[in-house]
Amino acid sequence: MLALGAEARTLPIPGLAEQALGFKQVEEALALRNRVLSNIEEAASTWDHDRRRRLLTFVFVGGGFAGVEAIAELEDMARAAVAKIPSVEQSDVHFVLVEGTRRILPELTEELSGYGLQQLRERDIDVRLSTFLTSCVDGHVVLSDGTEFDADTIVWTAGVKAAPVLADSDLPIEGRGRVTALPTLQVARDGAVVDGAWAAGDCAAVPDLTSQDPTATCAPTAQHAVRQAKVLADNLAATLAAGPDAPVELTSYRHENLGTVASLGIGKGVAHILGHNLRGLPAWTAHRGYHVYAMPTLNRKVRIMMDWLAAAVFLRDLASFGSVAAPGAAFAAAAEHDARLAQQRANGSGSARQSV
Ligand SMILES: Cc1cc2nc3c(=O)[nH]c(=O)nc-3n(C[C@H](O)[C@H](O)[C@H](O)COP(=O)(O)OP(=O)(O)OC[C@H]3O[C@@H](n4cnc5c(N)ncnc54)[C@H](O)[C@@H]3O)c2cc1C
């Protein structure tokens, strides 16, 4: 059963691998939240103008859902954090969104995408359309429109690709690197079932039976992945229960998309649901409502809602845990310090304490 998901799809841009963060894994999202808060705290304690500007410049590359939701949410959080720090001005903080095509949120209608763009620009987020990141060596960002500046945080949100390990297998792979599957979630080569192989989620090219286009496949979303998983499990259990070579009736995966929602920070959003356009608070409420509905297990739903309730009463949690990214660093520094002292004592230096 193949459910390997996808990973960031990058380009050979100088400096990208060394400088950028991805935004695919939960740990990347946590690291990014902590990075933004830590950078604001560090900027508050330095008078070096260039250093401050670099710390407070956050660049996102890719204006799809991931990039737009990430920049909007983090900008909202950064504004709330800066409001509590007198030595940092709101105007010191720079958020830049770089998008290669002529619009953001391509999954939405032109009208809603335009609304999203306007919302971001009204918040002083510098959105560059039809622009590419060309280099970011040592954090020096160069854009295709000729702009150059330094940024401590560069986030790559410009697409995903199916797990590359699939390409090293002898499984049937389509043009976008996904395993080809039937609507029953069985892996198939040229329409013929590959015995004993099943696939679902982002790594699988599953026909979209709701589309007029017979070649259309399901988009890489959690909405499809979790629903496909259930159909796959039922079909696999039925196949195993029937025994080898016995006829078995399998269910075909089919899911009509109800709509698309995007959050643009607390109380802000944009959505297209059942043919209706929503903006602002109604869209944001629909976004939160849908996500808590879709979240598996009651335990997780309740924990998330309690967290939102706490934030509604006490506002955002702005505590930064920047050192979480390197949990061994403090211990390693302490051990290195002790080793140095021991070495000085062994060398007969009686003034080890003073020399520290
Ligand atoms: C920022 C962001 C926001 C998103 N927001 C939404 C949203 O609002 N709504 C929505 O529907 N979708 C959203 N998505 C898409 C959604 O996250 C994916 O479609 C979904 O997670 C796919 O599920 P999956 O099980 O196929 O893959 P994954 O969730 O990626 O799980 C794959 C698992 O396989 C593991 N794995 C990979 N390779 C191997 C290997 N070789 N051996 C063993 N294990 C391996 C991985 O570690 C991972 O745990 C978003 C994605 C991103 C990045």
PDBQT file of the ligand as one rigid body, heavy atoms in Angstrom, charges set to zero:
ROOT
HETATM    1  C1  LIG A 401       1.081  24.040   3.903  1.00  0.00    +0.000 C 
HETATM    2  C2  LIG A 401       0.079  23.051   3.417  1.00  0.00    +0.000 A 
HETATM    3  C3  LIG A 401      -1.267  23.295   3.632  1.00  0.00    +0.000 A 
HETATM    4  C4  LIG A 401      -2.224  22.388   3.188  1.00  0.00    +0.000 A 
HETATM    5  N1  LIG A 401      -3.540  22.677   3.421  1.00  0.00    +0.000 NA
HETATM    6  C5  LIG A 401      -4.471  21.817   2.994  1.00  0.00    +0.000 A 
HETATM    7  C6  LIG A 401      -5.836  22.084   3.236  1.00  0.00    +0.000 A 
HETATM    8  O1  LIG A 401      -6.206  23.099   3.828  1.00  0.00    +0.000 OA
HETATM    9  N2  LIG A 401      -6.763  21.184   2.798  1.00  0.00    +0.000 N 
HETATM   10  C7  LIG A 401      -6.389  20.042   2.148  1.00  0.00    +0.000 A 
HETATM   11  O2  LIG A 401      -7.250  19.239   1.781  1.00  0.00    +0.000 OA
HETATM   12  N3  LIG A 401      -5.085  19.757   1.892  1.00  0.00    +0.000 NA
HETATM   13  C8  LIG A 401      -4.107  20.617   2.306  1.00  0.00    +0.000 A 
HETATM   14  N4  LIG A 401      -2.788  20.335   2.062  1.00  0.00    +0.000 N 
HETATM   15  C9  LIG A 401      -2.411  19.106   1.328  1.00  0.00    +0.000 C 
HETATM   16  C10 LIG A 401      -2.375  17.914   2.279  1.00  0.00    +0.000 C 
HETATM   17  O3  LIG A 401      -1.486  18.170   3.343  1.00  0.00    +0.000 OA
HETATM   18  C11 LIG A 401      -1.907  16.664   1.537  1.00  0.00    +0.000 C 
HETATM   19  O4  LIG A 401      -2.677  16.504   0.378  1.00  0.00    +0.000 OA
HETATM   20  C12 LIG A 401      -2.051  15.421   2.397  1.00  0.00    +0.000 C 
HETATM   21  O5  LIG A 401      -1.234  15.503   3.544  1.00  0.00    +0.000 OA
HETATM   22  C13 LIG A 401      -1.665  14.168   1.598  1.00  0.00    +0.000 C 
HETATM   23  O6  LIG A 401      -1.760  13.066   2.427  1.00  0.00    +0.000 OA
HETATM   24  P1  LIG A 401      -0.857  11.770   2.153  1.00  0.00    +0.000 P 
HETATM   25  O7  LIG A 401      -1.231  10.790   3.204  1.00  0.00    +0.000 OA
HETATM   26  O8  LIG A 401      -0.976  11.386   0.736  1.00  0.00    +0.000 OA
HETATM   27  O9  LIG A 401       0.645  12.271   2.340  1.00  0.00    +0.000 OA
HETATM   28  P2  LIG A 401       1.379  12.831   3.624  1.00  0.00    +0.000 P 
HETATM   29  O10 LIG A 401       0.436  13.479   4.555  1.00  0.00    +0.000 OA
HETATM   30  O11 LIG A 401       2.520  13.636   3.081  1.00  0.00    +0.000 OA
HETATM   31  O12 LIG A 401       1.925  11.541   4.334  1.00  0.00    +0.000 OA
HETATM   32  C14 LIG A 401       2.929  10.725   3.733  1.00  0.00    +0.000 C 
HETATM   33  C15 LIG A 401       3.725  10.018   4.821  1.00  0.00    +0.000 C 
HETATM   34  O13 LIG A 401       4.607   9.079   4.223  1.00  0.00    +0.000 OA
HETATM   35  C16 LIG A 401       5.869   9.163   4.840  1.00  0.00    +0.000 C 
HETATM   36  N5  LIG A 401       6.900   8.712   3.909  1.00  0.00    +0.000 N 
HETATM   37  C17 LIG A 401       7.382   9.339   2.802  1.00  0.00    +0.000 A 
HETATM   38  N6  LIG A 401       8.321   8.601   2.200  1.00  0.00    +0.000 NA
HETATM   39  C18 LIG A 401       8.444   7.469   2.916  1.00  0.00    +0.000 A 
HETATM   40  C19 LIG A 401       9.258   6.299   2.790  1.00  0.00    +0.000 A 
HETATM   41  N7  LIG A 401      10.129   6.153   1.786  1.00  0.00    +0.000 N 
HETATM   42  N8  LIG A 401       9.104   5.324   3.719  1.00  0.00    +0.000 NA
HETATM   43  C20 LIG A 401       8.222   5.461   4.730  1.00  0.00    +0.000 A 
HETATM   44  N9  LIG A 401       7.428   6.549   4.905  1.00  0.00    +0.000 NA
HETATM   45  C21 LIG A 401       7.548   7.536   4.016  1.00  0.00    +0.000 A 
HETATM   46  C22 LIG A 401       6.001  10.646   5.171  1.00  0.00    +0.000 C 
HETATM   47  O14 LIG A 401       6.949  10.848   6.190  1.00  0.00    +0.000 OA
HETATM   48  C23 LIG A 401       4.574  10.995   5.624  1.00  0.00    +0.000 C 
HETATM   49  O15 LIG A 401       4.400  10.754   6.983  1.00  0.00    +0.000 OA
HETATM   50  C24 LIG A 401      -1.818  21.220   2.497  1.00  0.00    +0.000 A 
HETATM   51  C25 LIG A 401      -0.450  20.964   2.293  1.00  0.00    +0.000 A 
HETATM   52  C26 LIG A 401       0.490  21.885   2.725  1.00  0.00    +0.000 A 
HETATM   53  C27 LIG A 401       1.945  21.603   2.478  1.00  0.00    +0.000 C 
ENDROOT
TORSDOF 0
